[in-house]
């Protein structure tokens, strides 16, 4: 993978400066999961945040992303 997994919210923000590709998205999701775990959040906490209303993603995309986060949560050590 070309991108290290972010270990802080600041490193996730820095990813915005990179061109978007599949590896960047994977690194960002892995980083969000690791940060959530380090802060004591559960998978359900994180999925609730993903599913929360926002102006960036529509409901079906948030649901899809929530499912993806759940799968990644189970795969990451």
C-alpha positions as CSV (number, residue, x, y, z in Angstrom):
1,X,0.0,0.0,0.0
2,X,1.3,3.4,-0.9
3,X,-0.2,5.2,2.1
4,X,0.6,4.5,5.8
5,X,-2.5,3.9,8.0
6,X,-3.2,7.2,9.8
7,X,-2.8,7.1,13.6
8,X,-4.3,10.5,14.4
9,X,-7.2,12.7,13.2
10,X,-4.5,15.2,11.9
11,X,-3.0,12.5,9.6
12,X,-6.5,11.7,8.3
13,X,-7.0,15.4,7.4
14,X,-3.6,15.4,5.7
15,X,-4.8,12.6,3.3
16,X,-7.1,15.2,1.7
17,X,-4.0,16.6,0.0
18,X,-3.4,13.3,-1.9
19,X,-5.1,12.3,-5.1
20,X,-8.1,10.0,-4.3
21,X,-7.7,6.4,-5.2
22,X,-8.7,3.0,-3.8
23,X,-5.6,2.7,-1.6
24,X,-6.1,6.2,-0.1
25,X,-9.7,5.2,0.8
26,X,-8.6,2.0,2.4
27,X,-5.9,3.8,4.4
28,X,-8.5,6.3,5.6
29,X,-11.0,3.7,6.7
30,X,-8.3,1.7,8.5
31,X,-7.1,4.8,10.2
32,X,-10.6,5.8,11.3
33,X,-11.2,2.4,12.7
34,X,-7.9,2.3,14.6
35,X,-8.5,5.8,16.0
36,X,-12.0,4.8,17.1
37,X,-10.7,1.7,18.8
38,X,-7.9,3.6,20.6
39,X,-10.6,6.0,21.9
40,X,-12.6,3.1,23.3
41,X,-15.4,3.4,20.7
42,X,-17.3,0.3,19.7
43,X,-18.2,-0.7,16.1
44,X,-21.8,0.4,16.8
45,X,-20.5,3.8,17.9
46,X,-18.5,4.2,14.7
47,X,-21.4,3.0,12.5
48,X,-23.7,5.4,14.2
49,X,-21.4,8.3,13.3
50,X,-21.2,7.1,9.7
51,X,-25.0,6.8,9.5
52,X,-25.6,10.3,11.0
53,X,-27.2,12.8,8.6
54,X,-24.8,15.0,6.8
55,X,-24.7,17.0,3.6
56,X,-21.9,15.0,2.0
57,X,-23.5,11.6,1.5
58,X,-27.0,10.4,0.8
59,X,-28.7,7.8,3.0
60,X,-28.0,4.8,0.8
61,X,-24.3,5.7,0.5
62,X,-24.0,6.1,4.3
63,X,-25.6,2.7,4.7
64,X,-23.1,1.2,2.2
65,X,-20.2,2.9,4.0
66,X,-21.4,1.7,7.4
67,X,-21.5,-1.9,6.1
68,X,-18.0,-1.5,4.6
69,X,-16.7,-0.1,8.0
70,X,-18.2,-3.1,9.7
71,X,-16.4,-5.5,7.4
72,X,-13.1,-3.7,7.7
73,X,-13.5,-3.7,11.5
74,X,-13.7,-7.5,11.5
75,X,-10.7,-7.8,9.2
76,X,-8.3,-5.5,11.0
77,X,-6.3,-6.7,14.0
